[in-house]
């Protein structure tokens, strides 16, 4: 090939490569979520796969990957299906029971109780524009419960109506997971060969993404499980359906700032309004001390030596991820921001000489002239 044809050849090759990558993205776009979830699950179960591979021997990688995939299927996927089915059924029952309870409760009589008289007087004195007796509290609560019940029924109907699609996605996930577990190392090596970065830079990017994904899984979902369990125990003690509302506390723990208080605080107020003062105070103390403190104690232990992202950036990445990607944004948001941060670090290191030279002389503020400075000037 002569020298004159090299630029044309390079441009043509890059155009063909870009077209092929665009077409590949279009073809794989329906499976992006499955691929990302499969990569994260393969990374999480890598230590388990190593143990199984050690027992099976180096010459049986297919058997080791098959056993690891089967273990994931047995321990996670099957229980998850039964859990969601039971959750929907108990959710409908709990919401219906709540509607009957609200319909049978006389809120005017509740506000007229002697125990609430000092608090009602304080409200009338400091908030004269708020008349609790004229509020349509009962109708509003019933409407909210009906809306929640309809949402649960719609969710159940969508799940039942999309059984075929869910089954296909599940089978594709198992297929992807098997090959990622068995051939993931070779896939990663080929990708690293194609990326024009140094080995150290590639290792740092992979390590950062791996740490962020694990910290999100451990720091969010394990805490959600712990807070849901603690909330269920508290609800069981006060005599409220623990399974469904405990699960709702687990899901609510993924909401930044508010968290599980969106469940246990209304429950505490409801118990107080219905005359169960002791249980209402107990539930409020249990929620504030036990449930809410789990995040403060467990998260540092789970995220120790993991992602270097501060709580501030994790919070913003989760909120932005949920807004842009939906529920999977809980994972995607921190991954995207973690990748951006490690790339900024690599940029700062590679162009340190340029940055240091540019900032070698600190900018000086313009000197403001005072009357004394101008006194001797002509």
N, C-alpha and C positions, 0 to 999 in steps of 0.2 A: 504493500500500500504506500503510495507516494505521500509526501508531506502535505500537498495541497488538499488532498481528500480527507485528511484526518479531522478537521473541524466539521465538515459536512457529515462524516460518519458519526462523530460524537453527538452532534445535534440530532441526527436521525435516530440514533440509539436511545437517547434520553427521551425523545418524543414517543417512541414506541413503548419504552418502559413506563412513562407516565400514563399513557393510554391503557396499558395492561393493568397497572395498579388501580386506575379509576374503575375499570370494568370489574376487577377483583373485589373492590370495595362495594360495588353495587350488588354483586352476587352474594357476598358474605354479610351484607348489612342486616338481613333478618336474624342472623345468628350472633350478632355482636355481644349481646348480653349473655348468651349462653357461653360464648368463648371466654369472656372476662370472668364469669362466675367459675367456669371450669379451671381457668388458670389459678384463681385464688384458692379454690378447694385443693387443687393439686399441690400448691405451695404449702398449704396448711397441713396436709397429710403426708408431706415428704418424709418426716421422721418415721412415721408409721410404715411407709413403703420401704424405707431402708431396712427396718427390722424384718419385715416380711421377705424382702429380697435376700437378706442374709440367711434366713431359714430355708428358702427355696434354692439358693445357690445362684452363682453368677450366670450360669448357662440356661436359666429358666426365667428370663425377664417377662415373657408373656404371662406365665402362671402367676408371678408375683404381682403384676399389674392387675390381673383378673381378680386375685384375692383381695387386693386393696380396694378396687372398685366395688366388689361385693360387700366388703366391710362397710364402706361408705353408704351403700344402698341399704344395708340392713340396719345400721345404727342411726342414720340420719334421715334418709329419704322416706322410708316406710313409716317411721314414727311421726314424721312431719305431716304426711297425708292424713293419718288418723287424728293427729292433734288439730289440724285445721277443720276436719269434719266435725269433731266433738265441739270445737270452739263455736262454729256457726250454729249448731243445734242448741247448745247451752246459751248462746247469745240471744237467740230468739225467745227462749223460755224466760231468761232474766229480764229482758225488756218488757215482755208481756206482763210478768209479775209486777214490775215497777209501775206499769201503766195502771193496773188494777189498784195498787197501793195508793198511787197519787189520786185516782178518781174517788177513792173512799176516804181520803183525808180532808178534813175541814180546816183549811188554813186560817180562816177567820177566828175559829175557836182556839187555834194554836197561838195566834198573836194576842189573844185575850188572857192567856195564862198569867197567874200572879208572878211566876218565876221570870217571865219576860218583861214585866212592867217597868223595872228600872232601865232596861235597855231600850224599850220603846220610848220612854220619857227622854232618854239621852238623844235618840234619833230625832224626836220632834223638836227638841231644843236646839240642837246643832245643825240639823238638816230639815228645816221646816217645809221645804219644797217637796220632800219625799214622804208620802203617806203610804205606809206599808199595807194598810188595810184596804186601800183602793187599787193596789197593784193586782193585775190578773196573773198572779204567780202560779196558781194551780193550772190554768189553761196553758200558760207558756211552758210549764214543765211537761205537761201531757203532750203538747205539740213537739217538744224536743225529743221526748221518748218515742213518739210515733215516727219522727224523722229518722232516729237512730235505728228503730226496728225495720223500717223500710230499706235503709241502707244495707242492713244485714241480709235481708231477704234478696235484695238485688245482687249483692255479692255472691250469695249462695247460688242464685239462679245463673249468674255468669259462670261460676265454677262448674256447675252441672252442665250448662249448655256448651262449655268449651272443654269437655272431657277429652275429646279426640285431640284437640290442639295441645292440651296439657300433657297428654300421654306422648304425643310426638316430641314435644320439647323435652320431656323427661328422658325419652330414649336417646335423643340427640345429645343431651347433657351427659348421659352415661357413656355414650360412644366417644364423645370428645374427651371426657375425663380419663377413660381407659388409655387412649393414645397419648394424652399429655403426661400421664403417669409413666407409661412405658418408654415413650420416645421424646419426652420433654427436654431431656438433656441435649439430645442431638439437635432438636429444633432450636434451642437456645444458642447452641454453638454455631449453627448456620446463620442465625440472625446476627450474632456478634461478628461473624466474619464479614457480613455485608455492611455493617455500620462502620463508617470511617472515624472511629474514636479509639483512644488508647485503651488498653486492657484495664488500667486503673479507673478510668472514667466510666467504662461499661460496668465494672464491678460496683462502683458507687451508685450508679443509677439503679441497677438491679437490687442492690441492698436497700436503697431508700424506698423503692416501690414495695419490696417484700416487707419491710418494717412497717410501712404505713398501712398496708392491707391487713397485716396481722394485728397491729395495734387497734385498728378500727373494729375488726372482728372481736378481739378479746375485750377491748375497752368499751364497746357498745353492746354487743349481744350477750356477753357473759354478765355484764352489769344489769342488762334488761332482765335476764333470767333470775338473777339474785334479787332484784327489786320486786319483780313479779311474785317470786316465792314468798318474800317477806310481806308483801302486800296481801297475798292470799291468806297467810297465817293470821294477820291482823283482822281481815274480813271474816274469817272463820270464827274467831274469838267473839266478834260482835254479832254474829248470827246472820251474815250476808253471804250470798253465793260466792264462794272463794275462787272457783276455777275461772269463770268468765271474767270477772272484774279484776282478778289477779293478773290474768293475761293482758287485760287492757292497761293495767299499770306497767306491765313489761313493755308494751308498745309505746306507752306515753313516756317512758324513761328515755326514749330516743329523741324526744322533743327537747331541744336546748332550753335552758333557763327554767321553764315551767315544770317540765318533767312529770313525775308521778303525782304532783299536787293537783293536777287537773282531775284526778280521780278521788284521792283520799280526802281532799278538802271538802268537796260537795257532800261526800258520804258523811263526814263528821258533822257538817251543818245540818244535814237531813236528820241524823240521829238526835241532834239537839232540839230541832224543831218539833220532832215527834215525841218529845218528852223523855227520851233516853239520854239524859245529860251525862251520866257516868260513862256510857259507851261512846258517846260523841267526843268527850274530852279524852278518853283513852285512845280513840282512833286518831285524833289530832296529834297527840303526843307521840303515838306510834309512828305516824307518817313523818312528823318533823324530825324525830330523833333516830328512829331505826331505819325507815325506808330511805329517807333523804341522805342519811350519813353513809349509806353503802357506797355511793358514788365517790365520796371523799376518801374512803379508806381503801376500796378495792382498785379504783382506777390507777393510782400511782403504782400499786404492786404489779398490775397487769401490763402497764405501759412502761415499766422500768427498762431502761436500755433499749427502748424501741424508737419510735419516730421522734425526731428532734423538733417537731412542730409544736408551737405553744398552744395553749387552750384557746387563745384569741383566734388564731388562724384555723384551728380545727372547727371552732364554732361557725366561723364565716363560711368555711368550705362545705360544711354539712348543710347549712341553710341554703347556700347557693346551689349546691348539688341537688337538693330536693326540689328546688324551684325549677331547675333546668332539666334534670333527668328523671324526676319522680322519686319513688321509694328507693330505687337503686342509687340515688344520689348520695345516700348515707355512705356508700362505699366509693362511688366515682368522684365525689367532690374532694375528699382528702387525697385520693390518688392523683388527681390532676394537679392540685396545689403542691403536693409533695414532689411531683415530677418537675414542676416549674421552679421550685426552690432549689432542687439539686442542680438543675441546669443553670440557674443564676450563680450558684457557687462555682461550678466549673467555668463559667464565663469570667467570673471575677479572678479566678486563678490563672487562666490562660492569658488574659489581657491585663494582668496585674501591672506590668511595666508601663502600659499605656495609661491606666488609671492613676498610678502613682505619679507619673510624669505630669499628667493633666492637673492633679491636685497637689503638686509639689509646693506651689506658692498659694497660700490661703488668700482668698479674696478679701480685700480691705474695704472697709466702709468709707464713703466719701466724707472728708473732714468738713464739719459744719463751721462756718465762720461766725465768730462772736463779735460783739462790738469792740472788745479789746483787740482782736486780730485786725480789724479794719481801721483801727484808730490811727496807725502810722502810715497807712497807704495814701498816696496822693489822690 
